[in-house]
Every structure is written in C-alpha cells, then in structure tokens.
Amino acid sequence: MTFAHHNSNEWDYLKQQLPQWLEQSREQCGSGKVASYIPELSKAPLEALGIHVIDSKGNLFTAGNSELAFTMQSISKVFTLLLALMDNGKDVVFDKVGMEPTGDSFNSMLKLELVQPGIPFNPLINAGAIAISSLIAGGSPAEKSERVLQFFRKLSFNDTLTYDQSVYRSEADSADLNRSMAYFLKDNGVLKGNVEEVLDVYFHHCSIQVTCADLGRMALVLAFDGTDPITGIHLIPRQYVQIAKTFMVTCGMYNASGEFAIEVGLPAKSGVAGGILTMVPGKYGIGIIGPALNPKGNSIAGVHLLETMSREMDWSLF
Ligand code: GLN
C-alpha cells in the first residue's frame, strides 16, 4: 500500500515507514564498493546507511547511521556554484562552464578536447567545479576557502563545520587526474593564474565534513528557493537556486542523472564519500549517507532508499 492509499498524514506515515525501508535498502550495500581512489575514503564502513529528514517547521527525524560524519565531496559543487554566481553573476560563470550533461563519468576530460571551445560541459563534473573554484572571490586561496566554509556554515546553520584534514591531504596527494584536468583547462584559457592554488580551493571544499543533518538543513534552504523556512533568513537569490536545482536534476547524479530523474524525480547531488543531498521542493530537506557506491559513483543503498521513498510517497516532480 502506498501513501496515496493510506489514511494518515504524510509526515507520520513517512516517519513510521522509513526505518523499515532503510533496512531493506541496506541489503544493497554488499553489492557496492567504497571509493578508494582517494585512499582515506576507503576507511568508510561499507554497511552504513543513514538518513535525516527535516521539514519547514524544523520537525525532523532520522533513521539508520545518520550520525556518521563524512566529507561532502561533489555535493559541495552545488554550493560553490551558488557562491560563484553570487560573487560574479550568471554571465561570467557561464562564460567558463556550460549548461549541459555530458553522459560521461564525473572525472572524464574527454569532451574538453573533443568539443570546442573546450570549456567544461557543466559545473557539477570535476572539470566544471575546478573552473568554478577559480571564480570564488578572495585575495588568496586561503581567503577563498574561508569564504566557502563560512557560506556552508551559514547554509547549514552549523558554525562548527570544518575540513576533514586527512581526506583533504589524501586527495591533494593523489589527485593526478584532477591535476591534469586543471592544467588542461589552463591551456584552454578557462583557468587563469596559479593552477595549484585553484586546486587547493577545490580540494578544501570537497573535504568539508558534514553529517546527514547538515545536508538536510542545506537542502531545506534550496527546497524553499533560498530562504530558510525555519528562521525566515534569506540566504541565496531565488534565480540562482533555480539554476542549481536544474543542474541537480540534469547532472546531479553524474551519468546516472537520467535514470535517477525517472526513478526518483527529485533534484539531488551525490558525492563519492556516499552522501546524497536531496529535497522535496516546498516540503523537506533530506540528507543521506551510504558509503557503498554503485559503478557510477552514487551511494547504492542511498539511491535504492530514495527510489522506494519517492515511489511510496509519490514525490516525483515529473
Ligand atoms: N573530490 C572528488 C574528486 O575530485 C569529488 C568527486 C565526487 O564526489 N564525485 O574526485
């Protein structure tokens, strides 16, 4: 029986069903793999799965291993895009990155050479997010990273957010592919100045450590078009949130975004540490962690859980 046939309010139904849906999805974990190309990420627990849901009044509930701390990785790209838009405006940003999905993996640089003028296809693939890092305002890499961190703290209403230094160092020491991509972007004229400094901003924002509660709160701000519904504080211009949410639908789950749009139908962004940030627009912010990944780099159990939730609650926007 789905919620549509159930005689209770949506929130209560969700709260009641979620622990059981989560345990069913957890069975997927064994078929996934924890990311290991950033060595430090391979220490994450394969069987973990947690979720945090928050509504516009601040009501919340959690299930599973929702207390687990993890790094944002690619989820951070949504918010650096928003900060770059706020710092520079739309024209400057879309001079450096495109608006189209690639159909390639998140770390592919194939189209940078194949398709002229050689700018990254969108801001959520690695090449695009590295280009976006170069657009964050600030006099030095440290100042840029500090502005990003402060912005993330504001959006999560969590002043204690900070970097996981071991993951930061682990990525900086092993990022040959991202590094080659960044130098390629410099040669194409997309990046200016010192490439290592741009990469340092990128590695820092990927290594910001969060829990599902932080992701849920950040998602809630997007779900309400840039104004936090709990405090009424206006944080991001609505037209930029619209851009970010559209990218989340078309590119947020890497080259599985089409399938995710069909099976779940919500704006979402995943990261290789196993996090997923998603929302039911106008209703809920949702944060998920499940470090076991499917071959495309999305949390295998997290995606399964969202498929169940969306189907049972009839959440698809489409
Ligand atoms: N920091 C990671 C990388 O550059 C982010 C990628 C991801 O989460 N997909 O590879």
Residues whose N, C-alpha, C, O or C-beta is under 5 A from the ligand:
A	BS01	LIG	Q73 S74 F106 N126 C206 S270 G271 V272
